[in-house]
Amino acid sequence: ISLCHNEETIYLLHQLVIYETSASELDIIRDISRTFPSHVFFQQRHGPGQRSLYNVLKAYSVYDRDVGYVQGMGFLAGLLLLYMSEEDAFGCWLHC
């Protein structure tokens, strides 16, 4: 985690989520509830788990527009979010 965490990544995540739009936003929103639906962290609609998952997926889809978003990404991001903050999960995703 310490290799993925830095202030630049935190700033980038928040900038991409707040100020940029993604062509995949509706797909991400639709798929959020399908990602680990029985896990308590992701069960609450618009809860902290689903918001974090949305933020990571949207930020990545904006950051790498060539890849964008595909449905399987939610499970990878969700797994990272079970063990770390959304900032660290996004940072790890960028450095994979």
Phi, psi and omega in degrees: 000321183296334177287333184267341187267121172204162184296327180296319179294318178299314179298315181298315179303310183292324178295317182291321182288318187278315192256347183250156175247155180235140176294346184261004185305316181293323177295318179298312180301317180296323186273345184305312183290346179272352182269115183048058186297337181264357179277132186301329182293330183252001185288321185288122179298125182063020178282180183301322179293315180292324178294316178297317179298315177301314183299315180295314182293318179294314181301317180293321181295332176279319182298316180240083185293338177294321178274314180069235182224138170228153190305322182294341180298329182300323181288324177291313179295320179299319178298316177298320182292339176289341185242351184205170179290166179295326178297316180290323179297316178297316178299317177295321180298319181293329185262009178289000000 
